[in-house]
């Protein structure tokens, strides 16, 4: 999506996230919470 600023920013953020994971994977993780509205 060359020229689409929003898409380019999204790709840049995802690449940064991948770089952070690669550099810190021994200490890096994700946790997901699932909730239900009562």
HTML snippet that shows the backbone in 3Dmol.js (N, CA, C, O; Angstrom):
<script src="https://3Dmol.org/build/3Dmol-min.js"></script>
<div id="view" style="width:600px;height:400px;position:relative"></div>
<script>
const pdb = `
ATOM      1  N   UNK A   1       0.834  -1.183   0.000  1.00  0.00           N
ATOM      2  CA  UNK A   1       0.000   0.000   0.000  1.00  0.00           C
ATOM      3  C   UNK A   1       0.878   1.246   0.000  1.00  0.00           C
ATOM      4  O   UNK A   1       0.713   2.147   0.822  1.00  0.00           O
ATOM      5  N   UNK A   2       1.791   1.270  -0.920  1.00  0.00           N
ATOM      6  CA  UNK A   2       2.701   2.403  -1.021  1.00  0.00           C
ATOM      7  C   UNK A   2       1.908   3.689  -1.225  1.00  0.00           C
ATOM      8  O   UNK A   2       1.006   3.758  -2.061  1.00  0.00           O
ATOM      9  N   UNK A   3       2.261   4.692  -0.451  1.00  0.00           N
ATOM     10  CA  UNK A   3       1.580   5.969  -0.539  1.00  0.00           C
ATOM     11  C   UNK A   3       0.440   6.114   0.451  1.00  0.00           C
ATOM     12  O   UNK A   3      -0.062   7.219   0.657  1.00  0.00           O
ATOM     13  N   UNK A   4       0.023   5.015   1.068  1.00  0.00           N
ATOM     14  CA  UNK A   4      -1.041   5.053   2.075  1.00  0.00           C
ATOM     15  C   UNK A   4      -0.362   5.240   3.427  1.00  0.00           C
ATOM     16  O   UNK A   4       0.196   4.298   3.990  1.00  0.00           O
ATOM     17  N   UNK A   5      -0.415   6.463   3.940  1.00  0.00           N
ATOM     18  CA  UNK A   5       0.308   6.790   5.174  1.00  0.00           C
ATOM     19  C   UNK A   5      -0.115   5.913   6.346  1.00  0.00           C
ATOM     20  O   UNK A   5       0.731   5.475   7.126  1.00  0.00           O
ATOM     21  N   UNK A   6      -1.400   5.655   6.478  1.00  0.00           N
ATOM     22  CA  UNK A   6      -1.889   4.829   7.584  1.00  0.00           C
ATOM     23  C   UNK A   6      -1.313   3.424   7.505  1.00  0.00           C
ATOM     24  O   UNK A   6      -0.854   2.883   8.512  1.00  0.00           O
ATOM     25  N   UNK A   7      -1.332   2.829   6.316  1.00  0.00           N
ATOM     26  CA  UNK A   7      -0.800   1.476   6.135  1.00  0.00           C
ATOM     27  C   UNK A   7       0.707   1.453   6.374  1.00  0.00           C
ATOM     28  O   UNK A   7       1.224   0.522   6.992  1.00  0.00           O
ATOM     29  N   UNK A   8       1.406   2.463   5.893  1.00  0.00           N
ATOM     30  CA  UNK A   8       2.853   2.515   6.080  1.00  0.00           C
ATOM     31  C   UNK A   8       3.217   2.646   7.562  1.00  0.00           C
ATOM     32  O   UNK A   8       4.174   2.021   8.020  1.00  0.00           O
ATOM     33  N   UNK A   9       2.464   3.451   8.309  1.00  0.00           N
ATOM     34  CA  UNK A   9       2.713   3.584   9.748  1.00  0.00           C
ATOM     35  C   UNK A   9       2.427   2.276  10.476  1.00  0.00           C
ATOM     36  O   UNK A   9       3.156   1.899  11.393  1.00  0.00           O
ATOM     37  N   UNK A  10       1.370   1.588  10.067  1.00  0.00           N
ATOM     38  CA  UNK A  10       1.032   0.303  10.677  1.00  0.00           C
ATOM     39  C   UNK A  10       2.152  -0.712  10.449  1.00  0.00           C
ATOM     40  O   UNK A  10       2.558  -1.411  11.377  1.00  0.00           O
ATOM     41  N   UNK A  11       2.647  -0.789   9.220  1.00  0.00           N
ATOM     42  CA  UNK A  11       3.728  -1.724   8.900  1.00  0.00           C
ATOM     43  C   UNK A  11       4.979  -1.371   9.699  1.00  0.00           C
ATOM     44  O   UNK A  11       5.664  -2.265  10.197  1.00  0.00           O
ATOM     45  N   UNK A  12       5.285  -0.092   9.828  1.00  0.00           N
ATOM     46  CA  UNK A  12       6.461   0.323  10.599  1.00  0.00           C
ATOM     47  C   UNK A  12       6.324  -0.093  12.061  1.00  0.00           C
ATOM     48  O   UNK A  12       7.291  -0.557  12.665  1.00  0.00           O
ATOM     49  N   UNK A  13       5.130   0.071  12.633  1.00  0.00           N
ATOM     50  CA  UNK A  13       4.916  -0.336  14.029  1.00  0.00           C
ATOM     51  C   UNK A  13       5.048  -1.845  14.179  1.00  0.00           C
ATOM     52  O   UNK A  13       5.630  -2.317  15.156  1.00  0.00           O
ATOM     53  N   UNK A  14       4.522  -2.606  13.236  1.00  0.00           N
ATOM     54  CA  UNK A  14       4.620  -4.067  13.303  1.00  0.00           C
ATOM     55  C   UNK A  14       6.064  -4.526  13.160  1.00  0.00           C
ATOM     56  O   UNK A  14       6.488  -5.459  13.843  1.00  0.00           O
ATOM     57  N   UNK A  15       6.813  -3.887  12.289  1.00  0.00           N
ATOM     58  CA  UNK A  15       8.234  -4.233  12.138  1.00  0.00           C
ATOM     59  C   UNK A  15       9.006  -3.923  13.415  1.00  0.00           C
ATOM     60  O   UNK A  15       9.888  -4.685  13.811  1.00  0.00           O
ATOM     61  N   UNK A  16       8.677  -2.808  14.058  1.00  0.00           N
ATOM     62  CA  UNK A  16       9.325  -2.470  15.325  1.00  0.00           C
ATOM     63  C   UNK A  16       8.982  -3.505  16.388  1.00  0.00           C
ATOM     64  O   UNK A  16       9.851  -3.917  17.157  1.00  0.00           O
ATOM     65  N   UNK A  17       7.737  -3.922  16.436  1.00  0.00           N
ATOM     66  CA  UNK A  17       7.307  -4.951  17.397  1.00  0.00           C
ATOM     67  C   UNK A  17       8.085  -6.248  17.160  1.00  0.00           C
ATOM     68  O   UNK A  17       8.529  -6.889  18.113  1.00  0.00           O
ATOM     69  N   UNK A  18       8.250  -6.633  15.897  1.00  0.00           N
ATOM     70  CA  UNK A  18       8.999  -7.851  15.569  1.00  0.00           C
ATOM     71  C   UNK A  18      10.460  -7.714  15.986  1.00  0.00           C
ATOM     72  O   UNK A  18      11.056  -8.668  16.486  1.00  0.00           O
ATOM     73  N   UNK A  19      11.039  -6.529  15.782  1.00  0.00           N
ATOM     74  CA  UNK A  19      12.431  -6.294  16.178  1.00  0.00           C
ATOM     75  C   UNK A  19      12.583  -6.397  17.692  1.00  0.00           C
ATOM     76  O   UNK A  19      13.526  -7.014  18.187  1.00  0.00           O
ATOM     77  N   UNK A  20      11.652  -5.788  18.425  1.00  0.00           N
ATOM     78  CA  UNK A  20      11.705  -5.865  19.887  1.00  0.00           C
ATOM     79  C   UNK A  20      11.612  -7.309  20.360  1.00  0.00           C
ATOM     80  O   UNK A  20      12.336  -7.719  21.267  1.00  0.00           O
ATOM     81  N   UNK A  21      10.726  -8.073  19.750  1.00  0.00           N
ATOM     82  CA  UNK A  21      10.597  -9.482  20.131  1.00  0.00           C
ATOM     83  C   UNK A  21      11.896 -10.227  19.844  1.00  0.00           C
ATOM     84  O   UNK A  21      12.388 -10.972  20.691  1.00  0.00           O
ATOM     85  N   UNK A  22      12.446 -10.029  18.662  1.00  0.00           N
ATOM     86  CA  UNK A  22      13.670 -10.733  18.276  1.00  0.00           C
ATOM     87  C   UNK A  22      14.812 -10.414  19.245  1.00  0.00           C
ATOM     88  O   UNK A  22      15.576 -11.304  19.620  1.00  0.00           O
ATOM     89  N   UNK A  23      14.927  -9.154  19.647  1.00  0.00           N
ATOM     90  CA  UNK A  23      16.016  -8.740  20.536  1.00  0.00           C
ATOM     91  C   UNK A  23      15.797  -9.177  21.985  1.00  0.00           C
ATOM     92  O   UNK A  23      16.761  -9.325  22.735  1.00  0.00           O
ATOM     93  N   UNK A  24      14.544  -9.383  22.384  1.00  0.00           N
ATOM     94  CA  UNK A  24      14.237  -9.645  23.794  1.00  0.00           C
ATOM     95  C   UNK A  24      13.366 -10.873  24.006  1.00  0.00           C
ATOM     96  O   UNK A  24      12.654 -10.953  25.007  1.00  0.00           O
ATOM     97  N   UNK A  25      13.407 -11.825  23.093  1.00  0.00           N
ATOM     98  CA  UNK A  25      12.457 -12.939  23.151  1.00  0.00           C
ATOM     99  C   UNK A  25      12.564 -13.787  24.420  1.00  0.00           C
ATOM    100  O   UNK A  25      11.602 -14.458  24.793  1.00  0.00           O
ATOM    101  N   UNK A  26      13.707 -13.766  25.080  1.00  0.00           N
ATOM    102  CA  UNK A  26      13.830 -14.526  26.327  1.00  0.00           C
ATOM    103  C   UNK A  26      13.010 -13.892  27.449  1.00  0.00           C
ATOM    104  O   UNK A  26      12.673 -14.555  28.430  1.00  0.00           O
ATOM    105  N   UNK A  27      12.693 -12.615  27.301  1.00  0.00           N
ATOM    106  CA  UNK A  27      11.987 -11.879  28.352  1.00  0.00           C
ATOM    107  C   UNK A  27      10.643 -11.334  27.890  1.00  0.00           C
ATOM    108  O   UNK A  27       9.994 -10.591  28.627  1.00  0.00           O
ATOM    109  N   UNK A  28      10.225 -11.680  26.712  1.00  0.00           N
ATOM    110  CA  UNK A  28       9.093 -11.044  26.053  1.00  0.00           C
ATOM    111  C   UNK A  28       7.946 -12.019  25.927  1.00  0.00           C
ATOM    112  O   UNK A  28       8.160 -13.188  25.609  1.00  0.00           O
ATOM    113  N   UNK A  29       6.761 -11.570  26.166  1.00  0.00           N
ATOM    114  CA  UNK A  29       5.612 -12.445  26.003  1.00  0.00           C
ATOM    115  C   UNK A  29       4.323 -11.654  25.906  1.00  0.00           C
ATOM    116  O   UNK A  29       4.304 -10.434  26.068  1.00  0.00           O
ATOM    117  N   UNK A  30       3.277 -12.357  25.645  1.00  0.00           N
ATOM    118  CA  UNK A  30       1.959 -11.749  25.544  1.00  0.00           C
ATOM    119  C   UNK A  30       1.008 -12.478  26.471  1.00  0.00           C
ATOM    120  O   UNK A  30       1.159 -13.671  26.734  1.00  0.00           O
ATOM    121  N   UNK A  31       0.047 -11.754  26.948  1.00  0.00           N
ATOM    122  CA  UNK A  31      -0.997 -12.359  27.761  1.00  0.00           C
ATOM    123  C   UNK A  31      -2.320 -11.801  27.251  1.00  0.00           C
ATOM    124  O   UNK A  31      -2.448 -10.602  27.001  1.00  0.00           O
ATOM    125  N   UNK A  32      -3.283 -12.672  27.105  1.00  0.00           N
ATOM    126  CA  UNK A  32      -4.587 -12.254  26.615  1.00  0.00           C
ATOM    127  C   UNK A  32      -5.630 -12.516  27.687  1.00  0.00           C
ATOM    128  O   UNK A  32      -5.616 -13.556  28.347  1.00  0.00           O
ATOM    129  N   UNK A  33      -6.506 -11.591  27.847  1.00  0.00           N
ATOM    130  CA  UNK A  33      -7.612 -11.731  28.791  1.00  0.00           C
ATOM    131  C   UNK A  33      -8.914 -11.778  28.002  1.00  0.00           C
ATOM    132  O   UNK A  33      -9.108 -11.021  27.051  1.00  0.00           O
ATOM    133  N   UNK A  34      -9.778 -12.655  28.401  1.00  0.00           N
ATOM    134  CA  UNK A  34     -11.097 -12.747  27.783  1.00  0.00           C
ATOM    135  C   UNK A  34     -12.117 -12.430  28.861  1.00  0.00           C
ATOM    136  O   UNK A  34     -12.121 -13.040  29.931  1.00  0.00           O
ATOM    137  N   UNK A  35     -12.962 -11.491  28.573  1.00  0.00           N
ATOM    138  CA  UNK A  35     -13.961 -11.098  29.558  1.00  0.00           C
ATOM    139  C   UNK A  35     -15.362 -11.201  28.982  1.00  0.00           C
ATOM    140  O   UNK A  35     -15.565 -11.249  27.769  1.00  0.00           O
ATOM    141  N   UNK A  36     -16.292 -11.233  29.873  1.00  0.00           N
ATOM    142  CA  UNK A  36     -17.696 -11.290  29.473  1.00  0.00           C
ATOM    143  C   UNK A  36     -18.438 -10.209  30.236  1.00  0.00           C
ATOM    144  O   UNK A  36     -18.347 -10.124  31.461  1.00  0.00           O
ATOM    145  N   UNK A  37     -19.168  -9.390  29.509  1.00  0.00           N
ATOM    146  CA  UNK A  37     -19.955  -8.343  30.139  1.00  0.00           C
ATOM    147  C   UNK A  37     -21.070  -8.990  30.939  1.00  0.00           C
ATOM    148  O   UNK A  37     -21.805  -9.834  30.427  1.00  0.00           O
ATOM    149  N   UNK A  38     -21.193  -8.594  32.188  1.00  0.00           N
ATOM    150  CA  UNK A  38     -22.208  -9.187  33.069  1.00  0.00           C
ATOM    151  C   UNK A  38     -23.462  -8.354  33.067  1.00  0.00           C
ATOM    152  O   UNK A  38     -24.429  -8.694  33.749  1.00  0.00           O
TER     153      UNK A  38
END
`;
const viewer = $3Dmol.createViewer("view");
viewer.addModel(pdb, "pdb");
viewer.setStyle({}, {cartoon: {color: "spectrum"}});
viewer.zoomTo();
viewer.render();
</script>
